Amino acid sequence: MIKTKAYAAQNEKTPLAPWDFERREVGPHDVQFDILYCGVCHSDLSQVTNEWFPGLFPMVPGHEIVGRVVKVGEHVKNFKVGDLAGTGCVVDSCQVCENCKQNMEQYCLEVRTFTYNNLGRDGMPTYGGYSNTIVVREEFVLHISDKLDLAAVAPLLCAGITTYSPLRLWKVGKGHKLAVLGLGGLGHMAVKFGIAFGAEVTVLSTSPKKEEDAKKLGAHHFLVTTDPEQLAAARGAFDFILDTVSAEHDINMYLSLLRTHGVHICVGLPPKPAEISVFSLTGGSKILTGSGMGGIKETQEMLDYCAENNIVSEIELIDIRDIQKAYDRMHKGDVRYRFVIDMASL
Amino acid sequence: MIKTKAYAAQNEKTPLAPWDFERREVGPHDVQFDILYCGVCHSDLSQVTNEWFPGLFPMVPGHEIVGRVVKVGEHVKNFKVGDLAGTGCVVDSCQVCENCKQNMEQYCLEVRTFTYNNLGRDGMPTYGGYSNTIVVREEFVLHISDKLDLAAVAPLLCAGITTYSPLRLWKVGKGHKLAVLGLGGLGHMAVKFGIAFGAEVTVLSTSPKKEEDAKKLGAHHFLVTTDPEQLAAARGAFDFILDTVSAEHDINMYLSLLRTHGVHICVGLPPKPAEISVFSLTGGSKILTGSGMGGIKETQEMLDYCAENNIVSEIELIDIRDIQKAYDRMHKGDVRYRFVIDMASL
């Protein structure tokens, strides 16, 4: 077994604190890499506080993980010691179901193991990236380019792929008007990808203060959703809305901003159900959909695309001892745009 | 002005009763046809009782209207006296907006006049098909084949096009597993179209008693949604669900029956918002959409398709004096599958 240092929550009420545990030995198909950086996703906060469902404790959050390979199993073909490596939200799937065969491991129909707060096929709990090292089955390890700032790459493993995947699925690009709802970790990546794919990007926000930030990120337009006049003027304006908001919000209002046959894509995960009037959908054949993460092949494609196009997350690097402070700020929306833990501080 | 006999509700609490009013004179672009049959749509009941929103009273419901032309305006080109004619849910639109130009008059971005319970561009209320004659702008009058039972054609003008249109939009056909939720006026038409388009059709119903009916209509399978075993076996089974239910129901449960990227299409109109968990959408990228009626060009295409393929509604012909009894039975779901008023009884 591999002695591992981490930060964990012992239950949903205690703050994260140092905790040691053991990871499995490196199996023949496993890659072990030492973690250099780990992004702090809003879902870390949701899970560690049982906002979605009762979690498995002790919990070591973190699924935006990058580092350097220190050991590989004897059958591992695509990684060697010294390589940069990354892991996102999923560390195992059946590999044989219809969805896995179509490179949608995140929607595996049999088993699907999340990077933390889950049980693996061996029945053991999984522990995430707020730790110094990790052992992952080769098929779920990503290659990371050395061209980009490694700390700023970490958030691509969740915030990046979660926004990239639906924009690709719906073929968002030139000629499309894309609205990005919420300008946080996911939202700012959606703006970057939307622009890279050629769409005309509008940031929708309740806060007029974010206009400057939105423009800095390259957004073409900014719309304050609390201003009735701006809202009225935008009725039917957008082909797509990418909704990154994890707090309660009125989706019906946003559906009214879509053109006929327009698509509202949820990637944020509010804990409570949304109240959707069927009239909001039938009037103009609006489409409401959601998307979860992305498959491994697509995640690699996204990482390669980012390396080619010089796309990374905007980050604030933190010491792991400041993780609770970071959670508090994230809870208040005070982050531009992703906290990333420098794991050297562990 | 044209003296017109009708059945109307004087307010949301009174039963329908005889009422006389005047329709506009036949203008240069108008067609007047005497109404032979009018279907009874669930939305007639919803509107006459203010279930959706406060209505305009006196209200003459009815938007599944067929009859024979008795007068045409001087500029009318496509209809002559003696022709069979029909009108559905919409009797006017701007004709120049982006949606109208794309033959989606039902989603007109400027003005859109419903056949009843609405104000026309002249500011006058519209009155529907529970009446002996109607005057409609030529562009909103449909040609009706004499090959089919005219009374059974009437429901095609709403129940028919409302189910035909989304099935065509989503290209439902061979190789697809289509579930039809609810076996009423819309549902039974959805079964007929689904089969005609080559899909494998399953009827979903809370009532095991409907199995025989479903099979008689040609459905390949039947699933009782109150049976947990049948539900569990059907997880991820369907490519499409066409949801015709106007009562409250848990859409999340139905989303779980869709395969990855599967599509749930609402055409029923529950008055209260549905509670949708975003997790139901993100887990498997499910699509929730709605569809309202269809455009005029597509309605004509549907009517022609039905004439070619011998498709009509299953109806129960009633005397207009029994309309309240029919409403009571419809409210209880006791109709196979559409009441049609024989207007000779007016």
Interface residues (C-beta under 8 A of the other chain):
Chain A: W52 N99 M104 Y107 L109 P166 L169 G236 N252 T260 C266 V267 G268 L269 P270 P273 A274 E275 I276 S277 V278 F279 S280 L281 T282 G283 G284 S285 K286 I287 L288 T289 G290 S291 G292
Chain B: W52 N99 M104 Y107 L109 P166 L169 G236 N252 T260 C266 V267 G268 L269 P270 P273 A274 E275 I276 S277 V278 F279 S280 L281 T282 G283 G284 S285 K286 I287 L288 T289 G290 S291 G292
